[in-house]
Amino acid sequence: MDDGDHERFAHYVEKDKIVESVVTGKPVTALCGKKWTPGRDPSKFPVCPECQEIHASLPRGGD
């Protein structure tokens, strides 16, 4: 995937990092490594396949 492809997807980021970014304006880093400052509605884009693959491989939280 080239650098431009990252712009076509919604990416997985820790929720607390999104909130922090909204408050501070600092960029976030997605599971796939993309860095950006969130500002668009992620529901309008397909999920990044690389983020989705990484997320699926992560251990699930306990009860």
Distance bins in CASP14 RR format, pairs under 12 A and 6 or more apart:
PFRMAT RR
TARGET T0000
AUTHOR 0000-0000-0000
RMODE 2
METHOD distances of the structure
MODEL  1
1 7 0 0 0 0 0 1 0 0 0 0 0
1 8 0 0 0 0 1 0 0 0 0 0 0
1 9 0 0 0 0 1 0 0 0 0 0 0
1 32 0 0 0 0 1 0 0 0 0 0 0
1 33 0 0 0 0 0 1 0 0 0 0 0
1 34 0 0 0 0 1 0 0 0 0 0 0
1 48 0 0 0 0 1 0 0 0 0 0 0
1 49 0 0 0 0 1 0 0 0 0 0 0
1 50 1 0 0 1 0 0 0 0 0 0 0
1 51 0 0 0 0 0 1 0 0 0 0 0
1 53 0 0 0 0 0 1 0 0 0 0 0
2 8 0 0 0 0 0 1 0 0 0 0 0
3 32 0 0 0 0 0 1 0 0 0 0 0
3 33 0 0 0 0 0 1 0 0 0 0 0
3 34 0 0 0 0 1 0 0 0 0 0 0
3 35 0 0 0 0 0 1 0 0 0 0 0
3 36 0 0 0 0 0 1 0 0 0 0 0
4 34 0 0 0 0 1 0 0 0 0 0 0
4 36 0 0 0 0 0 1 0 0 0 0 0
4 48 0 0 0 0 0 1 0 0 0 0 0
5 11 0 0 0 0 0 1 0 0 0 0 0
5 32 0 0 0 0 0 1 0 0 0 0 0
5 34 0 0 0 0 1 0 0 0 0 0 0
5 45 0 0 0 0 0 1 0 0 0 0 0
5 46 0 0 0 0 0 1 0 0 0 0 0
5 48 0 0 0 0 1 0 0 0 0 0 0
5 49 0 0 0 0 1 0 0 0 0 0 0
5 50 0 0 0 0 1 0 0 0 0 0 0
6 29 0 0 0 0 0 1 0 0 0 0 0
6 30 0 0 0 0 1 0 0 0 0 0 0
6 31 0 0 0 0 0 1 0 0 0 0 0
6 32 1 0 0 1 0 0 0 0 0 0 0
6 33 0 0 0 0 1 0 0 0 0 0 0
6 34 1 0 1 0 0 0 0 0 0 0 0
6 35 0 0 0 0 1 0 0 0 0 0 0
6 36 1 0 0 1 0 0 0 0 0 0 0
6 45 0 0 0 0 0 1 0 0 0 0 0
6 48 1 0 0 1 0 0 0 0 0 0 0
6 49 0 0 0 0 0 1 0 0 0 0 0
6 50 0 0 0 0 1 0 0 0 0 0 0
6 51 0 0 0 0 1 0 0 0 0 0 0
7 30 0 0 0 0 0 1 0 0 0 0 0
7 34 0 0 0 0 1 0 0 0 0 0 0
7 36 0 0 0 0 1 0 0 0 0 0 0
7 40 0 0 0 0 1 0 0 0 0 0 0
7 45 0 0 0 0 1 0 0 0 0 0 0
7 48 0 0 0 0 0 1 0 0 0 0 0
8 34 0 0 0 0 0 1 0 0 0 0 0
8 40 0 0 0 0 0 1 0 0 0 0 0
8 42 0 0 0 0 0 1 0 0 0 0 0
8 44 0 0 0 0 0 1 0 0 0 0 0
8 45 1 0 0 1 0 0 0 0 0 0 0
8 46 1 0 0 1 0 0 0 0 0 0 0
8 47 0 0 0 0 0 1 0 0 0 0 0
8 48 0 0 0 0 1 0 0 0 0 0 0
8 49 0 0 0 0 0 1 0 0 0 0 0
9 30 0 0 0 0 1 0 0 0 0 0 0
9 31 0 0 0 0 0 1 0 0 0 0 0
9 32 0 0 0 0 1 0 0 0 0 0 0
9 33 0 0 0 0 0 1 0 0 0 0 0
9 34 0 0 0 0 1 0 0 0 0 0 0
9 36 0 0 0 0 0 1 0 0 0 0 0
9 40 0 0 0 0 0 1 0 0 0 0 0
9 42 0 0 0 0 1 0 0 0 0 0 0
9 44 0 0 0 0 0 1 0 0 0 0 0
9 45 1 0 1 0 0 0 0 0 0 0 0
9 46 1 0 1 0 0 0 0 0 0 0 0
9 47 1 0 0 1 0 0 0 0 0 0 0
9 48 1 1 0 0 0 0 0 0 0 0 0
9 49 1 0 0 1 0 0 0 0 0 0 0
9 50 0 0 0 0 1 0 0 0 0 0 0
9 51 1 0 0 1 0 0 0 0 0 0 0
9 52 0 0 0 0 1 0 0 0 0 0 0
10 18 0 0 0 0 0 1 0 0 0 0 0
10 30 0 0 0 0 1 0 0 0 0 0 0
10 31 0 0 0 0 0 1 0 0 0 0 0
10 32 0 0 0 0 0 1 0 0 0 0 0
10 34 0 0 0 0 0 1 0 0 0 0 0
10 36 0 0 0 0 0 1 0 0 0 0 0
10 38 0 0 0 0 1 0 0 0 0 0 0
10 39 0 0 0 0 0 1 0 0 0 0 0
10 40 0 0 0 0 1 0 0 0 0 0 0
10 41 0 0 0 0 1 0 0 0 0 0 0
10 42 1 1 0 0 0 0 0 0 0 0 0
10 43 1 0 0 1 0 0 0 0 0 0 0
10 44 1 0 0 1 0 0 0 0 0 0 0
10 45 1 0 1 0 0 0 0 0 0 0 0
10 46 1 0 0 1 0 0 0 0 0 0 0
10 47 1 0 1 0 0 0 0 0 0 0 0
10 48 1 0 0 1 0 0 0 0 0 0 0
10 49 0 0 0 0 0 1 0 0 0 0 0
10 50 0 0 0 0 0 1 0 0 0 0 0
10 51 0 0 0 0 1 0 0 0 0 0 0
10 52 0 0 0 0 1 0 0 0 0 0 0
10 55 0 0 0 0 0 1 0 0 0 0 0
11 17 0 0 0 0 0 1 0 0 0 0 0
11 18 0 0 0 0 0 1 0 0 0 0 0
11 27 0 0 0 0 0 1 0 0 0 0 0
11 28 0 0 0 0 1 0 0 0 0 0 0
11 29 0 0 0 0 1 0 0 0 0 0 0
11 30 1 1 0 0 0 0 0 0 0 0 0
11 31 1 0 0 1 0 0 0 0 0 0 0
11 32 1 0 0 1 0 0 0 0 0 0 0
11 33 0 0 0 0 1 0 0 0 0 0 0
11 34 1 0 1 0 0 0 0 0 0 0 0
11 35 0 0 0 0 1 0 0 0 0 0 0
11 36 0 0 0 0 1 0 0 0 0 0 0
11 38 0 0 0 0 1 0 0 0 0 0 0
11 39 0 0 0 0 0 1 0 0 0 0 0
11 40 0 0 0 0 0 1 0 0 0 0 0
11 42 1 0 0 1 0 0 0 0 0 0 0
11 45 0 0 0 0 1 0 0 0 0 0 0
11 46 0 0 0 0 0 1 0 0 0 0 0
11 47 1 0 0 1 0 0 0 0 0 0 0
11 48 1 0 1 0 0 0 0 0 0 0 0
11 49 0 0 0 0 0 1 0 0 0 0 0
11 50 0 0 0 0 1 0 0 0 0 0 0
11 51 1 0 1 0 0 0 0 0 0 0 0
11 52 0 0 0 0 1 0 0 0 0 0 0
11 54 0 0 0 0 0 1 0 0 0 0 0
11 55 0 0 0 0 1 0 0 0 0 0 0
12 18 0 0 0 0 0 1 0 0 0 0 0
12 28 0 0 0 0 0 1 0 0 0 0 0
12 29 0 0 0 0 0 1 0 0 0 0 0
12 30 1 0 1 0 0 0 0 0 0 0 0
12 31 1 0 1 0 0 0 0 0 0 0 0
12 32 1 0 0 1 0 0 0 0 0 0 0
12 33 0 0 0 0 0 1 0 0 0 0 0
12 34 0 0 0 0 0 1 0 0 0 0 0
12 38 0 0 0 0 0 1 0 0 0 0 0
12 42 0 0 0 0 1 0 0 0 0 0 0
12 47 1 0 0 1 0 0 0 0 0 0 0
12 48 1 0 0 1 0 0 0 0 0 0 0
12 49 0 0 0 0 0 1 0 0 0 0 0
12 50 0 0 0 0 1 0 0 0 0 0 0
12 51 1 0 1 0 0 0 0 0 0 0 0
12 52 1 0 0 1 0 0 0 0 0 0 0
12 53 0 0 0 0 0 1 0 0 0 0 0
12 54 1 0 0 1 0 0 0 0 0 0 0
12 55 1 0 1 0 0 0 0 0 0 0 0
12 56 0 0 0 0 0 1 0 0 0 0 0
12 57 0 0 0 0 0 1 0 0 0 0 0
12 58 0 0 0 0 1 0 0 0 0 0 0
13 19 0 0 0 0 0 1 0 0 0 0 0
13 20 0 0 0 0 0 1 0 0 0 0 0
13 21 0 0 0 0 1 0 0 0 0 0 0
13 22 0 0 0 0 0 1 0 0 0 0 0
13 27 0 0 0 0 0 1 0 0 0 0 0
13 28 1 0 1 0 0 0 0 0 0 0 0
13 29 1 0 0 1 0 0 0 0 0 0 0
13 30 1 0 1 0 0 0 0 0 0 0 0
13 31 1 0 0 1 0 0 0 0 0 0 0
13 32 0 0 0 0 0 1 0 0 0 0 0
13 33 0 0 0 0 1 0 0 0 0 0 0
13 34 0 0 0 0 1 0 0 0 0 0 0
13 35 0 0 0 0 0 1 0 0 0 0 0
13 36 0 0 0 0 1 0 0 0 0 0 0
13 37 0 0 0 0 0 1 0 0 0 0 0
13 38 1 0 0 1 0 0 0 0 0 0 0
13 39 0 0 0 0 0 1 0 0 0 0 0
13 42 0 0 0 0 1 0 0 0 0 0 0
13 47 0 0 0 0 0 1 0 0 0 0 0
13 48 0 0 0 0 0 1 0 0 0 0 0
13 51 0 0 0 0 1 0 0 0 0 0 0
13 54 0 0 0 0 0 1 0 0 0 0 0
13 55 0 0 0 0 0 1 0 0 0 0 0
14 20 0 0 0 0 1 0 0 0 0 0 0
14 21 0 0 0 0 0 1 0 0 0 0 0
14 28 0 0 0 0 1 0 0 0 0 0 0
14 29 0 0 0 0 1 0 0 0 0 0 0
14 30 0 0 0 0 1 0 0 0 0 0 0
14 31 0 0 0 0 1 0 0 0 0 0 0
14 38 0 0 0 0 0 1 0 0 0 0 0
14 51 0 0 0 0 0 1 0 0 0 0 0
14 55 0 0 0 0 0 1 0 0 0 0 0
14 58 0 0 0 0 0 1 0 0 0 0 0
15 21 0 0 0 0 0 1 0 0 0 0 0
15 22 0 0 0 0 0 1 0 0 0 0 0
15 28 0 0 0 0 0 1 0 0 0 0 0
15 38 0 0 0 0 0 1 0 0 0 0 0
16 22 0 0 0 0 0 1 0 0 0 0 0
16 23 0 0 0 0 0 1 0 0 0 0 0
16 28 0 0 0 0 0 1 0 0 0 0 0
17 23 0 0 0 0 0 1 0 0 0 0 0
17 24 0 0 0 0 0 1 0 0 0 0 0
17 25 0 0 0 0 0 1 0 0 0 0 0
17 26 0 0 0 0 1 0 0 0 0 0 0
17 27 0 0 0 0 1 0 0 0 0 0 0
17 28 1 0 1 0 0 0 0 0 0 0 0
17 29 1 0 0 1 0 0 0 0 0 0 0
17 30 0 0 0 0 1 0 0 0 0 0 0
17 31 0 0 0 0 0 1 0 0 0 0 0
17 35 0 0 0 0 0 1 0 0 0 0 0
17 36 0 0 0 0 0 1 0 0 0 0 0
17 37 0 0 0 0 0 1 0 0 0 0 0
17 38 0 0 0 0 1 0 0 0 0 0 0
18 24 0 0 0 0 0 1 0 0 0 0 0
18 25 0 0 0 0 0 1 0 0 0 0 0
18 26 0 0 0 0 0 1 0 0 0 0 0
18 27 0 0 0 0 0 1 0 0 0 0 0
18 28 1 0 0 1 0 0 0 0 0 0 0
18 29 0 0 0 0 0 1 0 0 0 0 0
18 30 0 0 0 0 0 1 0 0 0 0 0
18 36 0 0 0 0 0 1 0 0 0 0 0
18 37 0 0 0 0 0 1 0 0 0 0 0
18 38 1 0 1 0 0 0 0 0 0 0 0
18 39 0 0 0 0 1 0 0 0 0 0 0
18 42 0 0 0 0 1 0 0 0 0 0 0
19 25 0 0 0 0 0 1 0 0 0 0 0
19 26 0 0 0 0 0 1 0 0 0 0 0
19 28 0 0 0 0 1 0 0 0 0 0 0
19 38 0 0 0 0 0 1 0 0 0 0 0
20 26 1 0 0 1 0 0 0 0 0 0 0
20 27 0 0 0 0 0 1 0 0 0 0 0
20 28 1 0 0 1 0 0 0 0 0 0 0
20 29 0 0 0 0 0 1 0 0 0 0 0
20 37 0 0 0 0 0 1 0 0 0 0 0
20 38 0 0 0 0 0 1 0 0 0 0 0
21 27 1 0 0 1 0 0 0 0 0 0 0
21 28 1 0 1 0 0 0 0 0 0 0 0
21 29 0 0 0 0 0 1 0 0 0 0 0
21 30 0 0 0 0 0 1 0 0 0 0 0
21 35 0 0 0 0 0 1 0 0 0 0 0
21 36 0 0 0 0 1 0 0 0 0 0 0
21 37 1 0 0 1 0 0 0 0 0 0 0
21 38 1 0 1 0 0 0 0 0 0 0 0
21 39 0 0 0 0 1 0 0 0 0 0 0
22 28 0 0 0 0 1 0 0 0 0 0 0
22 37 0 0 0 0 1 0 0 0 0 0 0
22 38 1 0 0 1 0 0 0 0 0 0 0
22 39 0 0 0 0 1 0 0 0 0 0 0
23 37 0 0 0 0 0 1 0 0 0 0 0
23 38 0 0 0 0 0 1 0 0 0 0 0
24 37 0 0 0 0 1 0 0 0 0 0 0
24 38 0 0 0 0 0 1 0 0 0 0 0
25 36 0 0 0 0 0 1 0 0 0 0 0
25 37 1 0 1 0 0 0 0 0 0 0 0
25 38 0 0 0 0 1 0 0 0 0 0 0
25 39 0 0 0 0 1 0 0 0 0 0 0
26 35 0 0 0 0 1 0 0 0 0 0 0
26 36 0 0 0 0 0 1 0 0 0 0 0
26 37 1 0 0 1 0 0 0 0 0 0 0
26 38 0 0 0 0 0 1 0 0 0 0 0
27 33 0 0 0 0 0 1 0 0 0 0 0
27 34 0 0 0 0 1 0 0 0 0 0 0
27 35 1 0 1 0 0 0 0 0 0 0 0
27 36 1 0 1 0 0 0 0 0 0 0 0
27 37 1 0 1 0 0 0 0 0 0 0 0
27 38 0 0 0 0 1 0 0 0 0 0 0
27 39 0 0 0 0 0 1 0 0 0 0 0
28 34 0 0 0 0 1 0 0 0 0 0 0
28 35 1 0 0 1 0 0 0 0 0 0 0
28 36 1 0 0 1 0 0 0 0 0 0 0
28 37 1 0 0 1 0 0 0 0 0 0 0
28 38 1 0 0 1 0 0 0 0 0 0 0
28 39 0 0 0 0 0 1 0 0 0 0 0
28 42 0 0 0 0 0 1 0 0 0 0 0
29 35 1 0 1 0 0 0 0 0 0 0 0
29 36 0 0 0 0 1 0 0 0 0 0 0
29 37 0 0 0 0 0 1 0 0 0 0 0
29 38 0 0 0 0 0 1 0 0 0 0 0
29 51 0 0 0 0 0 1 0 0 0 0 0
30 36 1 0 0 1 0 0 0 0 0 0 0
30 38 0 0 0 0 1 0 0 0 0 0 0
30 42 0 0 0 0 0 1 0 0 0 0 0
30 47 0 0 0 0 0 1 0 0 0 0 0
30 48 1 0 0 1 0 0 0 0 0 0 0
30 50 0 0 0 0 1 0 0 0 0 0 0
30 51 1 0 1 0 0 0 0 0 0 0 0
30 52 0 0 0 0 0 1 0 0 0 0 0
30 54 0 0 0 0 1 0 0 0 0 0 0
30 55 0 0 0 0 0 1 0 0 0 0 0
31 47 0 0 0 0 0 1 0 0 0 0 0
31 48 0 0 0 0 1 0 0 0 0 0 0
31 49 0 0 0 0 0 1 0 0 0 0 0
31 50 1 0 0 1 0 0 0 0 0 0 0
31 51 1 0 1 0 0 0 0 0 0 0 0
31 52 0 0 0 0 1 0 0 0 0 0 0
31 53 0 0 0 0 1 0 0 0 0 0 0
31 54 1 0 1 0 0 0 0 0 0 0 0
31 55 1 0 0 1 0 0 0 0 0 0 0
31 56 0 0 0 0 0 1 0 0 0 0 0
31 57 0 0 0 0 1 0 0 0 0 0 0
31 58 0 0 0 0 1 0 0 0 0 0 0
32 47 0 0 0 0 0 1 0 0 0 0 0
32 48 1 0 1 0 0 0 0 0 0 0 0
32 49 0 0 0 0 1 0 0 0 0 0 0
32 50 1 1 0 0 0 0 0 0 0 0 0
32 51 1 0 1 0 0 0 0 0 0 0 0
32 52 0 0 0 0 1 0 0 0 0 0 0
32 53 0 0 0 0 1 0 0 0 0 0 0
32 54 1 0 0 1 0 0 0 0 0 0 0
32 55 0 0 0 0 1 0 0 0 0 0 0
33 48 0 0 0 0 1 0 0 0 0 0 0
33 50 0 0 0 0 1 0 0 0 0 0 0
33 51 0 0 0 0 1 0 0 0 0 0 0
33 54 0 0 0 0 1 0 0 0 0 0 0
34 48 1 0 0 1 0 0 0 0 0 0 0
34 50 0 0 0 0 1 0 0 0 0 0 0
34 51 0 0 0 0 1 0 0 0 0 0 0
34 54 0 0 0 0 0 1 0 0 0 0 0
36 42 0 0 0 0 0 1 0 0 0 0 0
36 48 0 0 0 0 0 1 0 0 0 0 0
38 45 0 0 0 0 0 1 0 0 0 0 0
39 45 0 0 0 0 0 1 0 0 0 0 0
42 48 0 0 0 0 1 0 0 0 0 0 0
42 51 0 0 0 0 0 1 0 0 0 0 0
45 51 0 0 0 0 0 1 0 0 0 0 0
46 52 0 0 0 0 1 0 0 0 0 0 0
47 53 0 0 0 0 0 1 0 0 0 0 0
47 54 0 0 0 0 0 1 0 0 0 0 0
47 55 0 0 0 0 1 0 0 0 0 0 0
47 56 0 0 0 0 0 1 0 0 0 0 0
48 54 0 0 0 0 1 0 0 0 0 0 0
48 55 0 0 0 0 1 0 0 0 0 0 0
49 55 0 0 0 0 0 1 0 0 0 0 0
49 56 0 0 0 0 0 1 0 0 0 0 0
50 56 0 0 0 0 0 1 0 0 0 0 0
50 57 0 0 0 0 0 1 0 0 0 0 0
51 57 0 0 0 0 0 1 0 0 0 0 0
51 58 0 0 0 0 0 1 0 0 0 0 0
52 58 0 0 0 0 0 1 0 0 0 0 0
END
